[in-house]
């Protein structure tokens, strides 16, 4: 009798029914997942359309409405890299990479001690200092364009890559200090005091104790500063010419009085976007950890 009782569910082949509340929650979760996929695809659609347009010829790219079934070609990329006898994009790309990397390194070197003083060894009225850093970003960028231009002209630094390095460093430093202050606030003070007891000075504490512990936050700050520097256009457009021309300024050259070279512009935009995408992909784990650092106590 007991054997028949134990084998009866297997003989019927019926699966246990979920409670109505669980089924409703499952349907709600599936619906939210579907909405998330739709929103994600909607955000990615412009980038995918740009990649597709870059693989079309100029005639096919200029049609209205665009043809999805047009033949694919790499002529836009060949012409971007000077295959048709045009200018080479390597100097602007190298200028953008140099200005972005150098300014990011300088920002980290300057922001780490400042954030240390505002979070771990707090100075007097540190909240006022934080507000001052934040208030520097309230000034419209275009309002400071003329004074910076006059200063660069009188100093003989127009069309100079070092001027962009200084500008990008000063523009990103307040954001870096603000971000790293919140990251360093979660560093245990006990390990810093232990290092100081062992005779470590401030540079050693910052380099060997604070920086490794706050590594994800520093990586997130560095990536954001690099993106801001790489994408900056206004100052680079006004203060540079040929020698220090950056990649965003180079992209504006595809809009001429002869018309808009849409396929070449999309191909150039794809190439210029690759360094940022590569940096984000390489540091995605650190970026997520840094941006979520301190979110859960």
C-alpha positions in Angstrom: 0.0 0.0 0.0 2.9 2.3 0.8 4.7 1.5 -2.5 1.6 2.3 -4.5 1.3 5.6 -2.6 4.9 6.6 -3.3 4.7 5.8 -7.0 1.3 7.4 -7.6 2.6 11.0 -8.5 5.1 9.5 -11.0 2.4 7.4 -12.6 0.1 10.4 -13.1 2.9 12.5 -14.6 1.5 15.7 -13.3 3.7 18.6 -12.3 3.0 20.6 -9.1 1.1 23.8 -9.8 2.6 27.1 -8.7 0.5 29.3 -6.5 -1.3 32.1 -8.3 0.9 34.8 -6.6 4.0 33.0 -7.9 2.7 32.7 -11.4 1.7 36.4 -11.4 5.2 37.4 -10.2 6.7 35.3 -12.9 4.7 36.9 -15.6 5.5 40.4 -14.2 9.2 39.5 -14.2 9.0 38.3 -17.8 7.2 41.5 -18.8 9.8 43.7 -17.2 12.6 41.7 -18.8 11.0 42.2 -22.2 10.6 45.9 -21.6 14.2 46.2 -20.5 15.3 44.4 -23.7 13.2 46.8 -25.8 14.6 49.9 -24.1 18.2 48.5 -24.4 17.7 47.9 -28.1 16.2 51.4 -28.6 19.4 52.9 -27.0 21.6 50.8 -29.2 19.7 51.4 -32.4 21.4 54.7 -33.3 24.8 53.2 -32.9 23.8 50.1 -34.9 22.4 52.4 -37.6 25.6 54.3 -37.7 27.6 51.2 -38.2 25.3 50.0 -41.0 25.5 53.4 -42.7 29.3 53.4 -42.6 29.2 50.1 -44.6 27.1 51.7 -47.4 28.3 53.8 -50.4 27.7 57.6 -50.3 24.9 57.2 -52.8 23.1 54.6 -50.8 23.7 56.4 -47.5 22.2 59.6 -48.9 18.9 58.0 -50.0 15.8 59.0 -48.1 14.5 56.8 -46.7 17.7 54.8 -46.3 17.8 51.3 -47.9 18.5 48.4 -45.6 19.1 46.1 -48.5 21.8 48.2 -50.1 25.1 46.5 -50.9 27.8 46.7 -48.2 31.2 48.2 -48.9 34.3 49.3 -46.9 34.9 52.3 -49.1 34.0 54.7 -46.2 36.7 53.2 -44.0 39.3 53.2 -46.8 38.7 56.9 -47.6 38.8 57.7 -43.9 42.3 56.2 -43.6 43.4 58.1 -46.7 42.9 55.4 -49.2 41.5 57.9 -51.8 44.5 60.3 -51.4 42.9 62.3 -48.7 44.4 63.4 -45.4 45.4 60.8 -42.9 43.5 60.7 -39.6 46.4 59.4 -37.5 47.7 62.8 -36.2 44.2 63.8 -34.8 43.8 60.4 -33.3 47.2 60.5 -31.7 46.5 64.0 -30.4 43.2 63.0 -28.8 44.8 59.9 -27.2 47.8 61.9 -25.9 45.7 64.7 -24.4 43.2 62.3 -22.9 45.7 60.0 -21.3 48.0 62.7 -20.0 45.2 64.8 -18.6 43.7 61.7 -16.9 47.0 60.8 -15.3 47.4 64.3 -14.0 43.8 64.4 -12.7 44.4 61.2 -10.7 47.7 62.4 -9.3 46.1 65.6 -8.1 42.7 64.3 -7.1 43.9 61.4 -4.9 45.6 63.6 -2.2 42.8 66.1 -2.4 40.2 63.4 -1.9 42.3 61.9 0.9 42.3 65.3 2.7 38.5 65.6 2.2 37.5 62.1 3.3 40.0 60.5 5.6 42.0 63.3 7.1 39.3 65.9 6.7 40.3 69.5 6.6 38.2 72.3 8.3 35.0 73.1 6.5 35.5 70.3 4.1 31.8 70.5 3.0 32.4 74.1 1.8 35.4 72.9 -0.2 33.3 70.2 -1.8 30.7 72.7 -2.7 33.4 74.9 -4.3 34.5 72.1 -6.4 31.0 71.4 -7.5 30.3 75.1 -8.2 33.1 75.3 -10.7 31.0 73.0 -13.0 28.1 75.4 -12.9 29.8 77.9 -15.2 28.8 77.4 -18.8 31.8 76.3 -20.8 31.2 78.9 -23.5 31.4 81.7 -20.9 35.1 80.8 -20.3 36.0 80.3 -23.9 37.0 83.9 -24.7 39.2 84.4 -21.6 41.0 81.1 -22.3 41.4 82.0 -25.9 42.9 85.4 -25.1 45.2 83.8 -22.5 46.4 81.2 -25.0 47.0 83.8 -27.7 49.1 86.0 -25.5 51.0 83.1 -24.1 51.7 81.7 -27.6 50.0 78.4 -26.9 47.4 78.3 -29.6 47.4 75.0 -31.5 49.4 73.4 -28.8 48.5 70.0 -27.4 49.8 70.9 -23.9 47.2 73.6 -23.7 44.5 71.0 -24.1 46.2 68.8 -21.5 46.0 71.7 -19.0 42.4 72.5 -19.9 41.2 68.9 -19.7 42.9 68.5 -16.4 41.3 71.6 -14.9 37.9 70.6 -16.3 37.9 67.1 -15.0 39.6 67.7 -11.6 36.5 68.8 -9.7 34.5 65.8 -10.9 37.4 63.5 -10.0 37.8 64.9 -6.5 34.0 64.7 -5.9 33.9 61.1 -7.0 37.0 59.9 -5.3 36.0 61.6 -2.0 33.0 59.3 -1.8 35.2 56.3 -2.7 37.9 57.0 -0.2 35.4 57.6 2.6 34.8 53.8 2.6 38.5 53.0 3.1 39.1 51.6 6.7 41.1 54.1 8.7 42.6 51.3 10.7 44.8 50.0 7.9 46.0 53.6 7.2 46.9 54.0 10.9 48.6 50.6 10.9 50.8 51.7 7.9 51.6 54.9 9.7 52.6 53.1 12.8 55.0 51.0 10.6 56.6 54.3 9.5 54.9 54.8 6.1 54.8 58.4 5.0 51.8 60.0 3.1 53.0 59.2 -0.4 53.6 55.6 0.6 50.2 55.4 2.2 48.5 56.8 -0.8 50.3 54.6 -3.3 50.4 51.3 -1.4 47.4 51.4 0.9 44.7 53.8 -0.2 45.1 53.3 -4.0 44.8 49.4 -4.0 41.8 49.5 -1.6 40.0 52.2 -3.7 41.1 50.7 -7.0 37.6 50.2 -8.5 36.7 53.8 -7.6 39.9 55.1 -9.1 39.3 53.1 -12.3 35.8 54.4 -12.6 37.0 58.0 -12.1 39.8 57.5 -14.7 37.5 56.1 -17.3 35.0 58.9 -16.9 37.7 61.6 -17.1 39.1 59.8 -20.2 35.7 59.8 -21.9 35.1 63.5 -21.1 38.5 64.4 -22.5 38.2 62.3 -25.6 34.8 63.7 -26.5 35.5 67.4 -25.8 34.9 69.5 -28.9 34.4 73.2 -28.1 37.8 74.1 -26.8 39.6 71.9 -29.2 37.7 73.4 -32.1 38.5 77.0 -31.1 42.0 76.6 -29.7 43.6 74.2 -32.2 44.3 74.3 -35.9 46.4 71.7 -37.7 49.2 70.7 -35.3 47.0 69.9 -32.2 43.8 69.0 -34.0 41.9 66.3 -32.1 39.6 63.5 -33.5 36.3 65.3 -32.7 37.5 68.3 -34.6 38.6 66.1 -37.5 35.1 64.7 -37.7 33.7 68.1 -38.3 35.7 68.3 -41.5 33.3 65.9 -43.2 30.6 68.5 -43.2 31.8 70.9 -45.9 30.3 73.4 -48.4 30.3 70.6 -50.9 27.8 68.6 -48.9 27.6 66.0 -46.1 29.7 62.9 -46.7 27.5 60.7 -44.6 29.1 57.3 -45.1 32.6 58.6 -44.4 31.3 60.5 -41.4 29.7 57.4 -40.0 32.9 55.4 -40.7 35.0 58.0 -38.9 32.5 58.1 -36.0 32.8 54.3 -35.6 36.6 54.5 -35.6 36.7 57.4 -33.1 34.3 55.6 -30.8 36.4 52.4 -30.6 39.0 53.6 -28.0 36.2 54.6 -25.6 34.4 51.4 -26.1 37.6 49.3 -25.7 38.5 51.2 -22.5 35.0 50.7 -21.1 35.0 47.0 -22.0 38.4 46.4 -20.5 37.5 48.1 -17.3 33.8 47.1 -17.1 34.2 45.1 -13.9 36.1 47.9 -12.1 33.7 50.5 -13.5 30.7 48.6 -12.0 32.4 48.1 -8.7 33.5 51.7 -8.6 30.1 53.2 -9.4 28.4 50.9 -6.9 31.0 51.4 -4.2 29.3 52.5 -1.0 25.8 52.0 -2.4 25.1 49.2 0.0 26.1 49.7 3.6 
